[in-house]
Amino acid sequence: MRQRGLLVKNPKQYTDKSLCGCSALDCITLGYYLSVDADVNHVNIKLNMANENEKPVSLIDVGQKLVGHSKSAEFTANRGLVVELFPFIFEASERMSARAVSRFLKEEQNIRLSAVTITRALNDPKKSWVSFFQSVESSAVVIAKQSRSKSFQFLFLSKAEWEQRTSLASEGPVTGMVARGVRALLRPEWVAADKVIREKWFSIGLATRLKAKPYLEEHLMTLADKF
């Protein structure tokens, strides 16, 4: 009988007790498992040595490869993008389907914005308009607090009307220039707010802003109550 390399000529002799108090057959069985454990440990040692010999991965290299890939890949839109574009998507949706808007953005601007994302934003216009307005809210509040009416009605003027009211052109070329300089010194927060409102709010067509008014009224009333 052979046990993991041990040749047993007379199995009967292993029915006697060994010096350790166990039967000799038990000792042979124990020796078998010790041999298996030794082989497993030997394998583990080899695997550990192999892992230690592997070249460690540099996280800096991984990061640089990620950035490199991002530069060559298409721009992937996130939620912030659909919010920033919502006023224009809202207006375009009167003549284009969500699928057509998505295709235009991808083919013409290399911006990936799914039709599903666009549809979701259009299906909840109140939430989408309020989310967009929050990007100009602090500037609108500054102007509203300093306006005579202490309201947000200026948001629904035409761009030409807003220019006429704020340019001080009626004061004449020289006086108007001086008045604008004084305003910049005395009311710098208003000047900064006006710049944001001109660029981000009055770039939206008047008709679209008027359509947005019902969706924003409750939010604007809540803001006005804090004055």
Sequence and secondary structure as in RCSB ss.txt:
>XXXX:A:sequence
MRQRGLLVKNPKQYTDKSLCGCSALDCITLGYYLSVDADVNHVNIKLNMANENEKPVSLIDVGQKLVGHSKSAEF
TANRGLVVELFPFIFEASERMSARAVSRFLKEEQNIRLSAVTITRALNDPKKSWVSFFQSVESSAVVIAKQSRSK
SFQFLFLSKAEWEQRTSLASEGPVTGMVARGVRALLRPEWVAADKVIREKWFSIGLATRLKAKPYLEEHLMTLAD
KF
>XXXX:A:secstr
 EETTEE S GGGGGSB TTSSBHHHHHHHHHHHHHHHHHHHHHHHHHHHHHHS    HHHHHHHHHHHHHHS E
E  HHHHHHHHHHHHHHTTTS HHHHHHHHHHHH EE  HHHHHHHHH HHHHHHHHHTTTHHHHHHHHHHSTT 
SSGGGGS HHHHHHHHS GGG HHHHHHHHHHHHHH HHHHHHHHHIIIIITTS HHHHHHHHHHHHHHHHHHHT
T 
